[in-house]
Amino acid sequence: MDWSTVKPKVIRALKDGTFQHEVRNAIDTKNLLQMGAVTADDVIQVLRNARGNDHSVSPHHRDPDIEVNIVKRQGWYIKFYFVDPDTIFISVHQ
C-alpha cells in the first residue's frame, strides 16, 4: 500500500481508538503511545504532516507476508501494520 492509502486508514484507527500494540521488550522506550507518554492525537499530528517520502515499508520480522509501515518524520519513528480489521503499533518514539 502506498502512503495515500495507508495515511487515512491509520489516522482513522487512531481517531476511533481501534488499534492495538504488539507485545515487545523495552516498551517504555519503544512505544510511547502504549505507555501513555503521547496521545493518539499527538501521533495523528505527526502522521498528518508526513509525506510519501517519510513513509517506507518492510516485511514483518516474524511474518514476511505482513507489510510493516514505517514513518520517520521530525525525529519521530512510527511503525505499524494492518491485519484487517486491526491496526497494530510496534513502535512510536523519538
N, C-alpha and C positions, 0 to 999 in steps of 0.2 A: 504494500500500500504506500502511496506517496503521501507527503505531508498534507496536501489539501484534503485528503480523505481522513487521515489519522487525527489531525488537529481538532475538528469539530466533535469527533467521536470521544476523544479523551477528555475534552472540556465538558461535554455533556455528562460523562460519568462522574467527574468531579463536582459539577453543579448538583447532580441528583444524589450524590453520596453512594453511587452504585459501583464502588471499587473495593478492591481487597489489596492485601500486601503479601508478597511472597515471604515465606519464612527464611531467614538467613542470619548468619552471625554478624556481629558488630552493627546491629540495627540502630544503636544510639548515634552512630556517626554516618551511617549509610542511608537511613530513611527518616529524615526529619519530619515528614508528613505523618508517618506512623507514630512517631514519638510525641507529636503534638507541638513541636517547635515551630512549625509553619502550618498554615491552614490550607484547605483546598482552594480558597480564594487567592492565596499567595501564589500557589502553583499555577492556577489559571492565568494570573497576570503574566507570569514568565512565559507560559505557553502561547498566550495571545500575541506576545511580542516576537515570538520565534518565527523564523522564516524557513523556507525549504533547505537553505544551506546550513541551518542549525541542526537539522534532522538527519539521522542515519539509521540504518537497520543492520542487525546481525542475527544469526541463528542463536536460539537459546542454548546454553551450555548443556542442559540435560535432555532437551528435545529439539533437534535441529529443524523439525517441521514447524516450530513456533518462531515467528518473526518478532524479534525484540526491537522496539523503537527506542532510540537514544536521542535526547535533545540536550545540546550544550549551548547555553545562552547566558551571557552576562555573568559568567562564573558558576552558573548552575549546571548540575548534571542530573537529568531526569530520565529514568529508564523504566519502561513498562511494556506490557504486551496485552493482547486481546485473546481471550479464549471465550468466544461468544457463549453467553451474553456478558461475560465478566471482563473487567479491566483490572489487570494485576500490576501493581507498582513494585519494582525491585529496589530502586534507589531514587531518593530525592535528597540531594545535598549540594553544598557549595564547596 
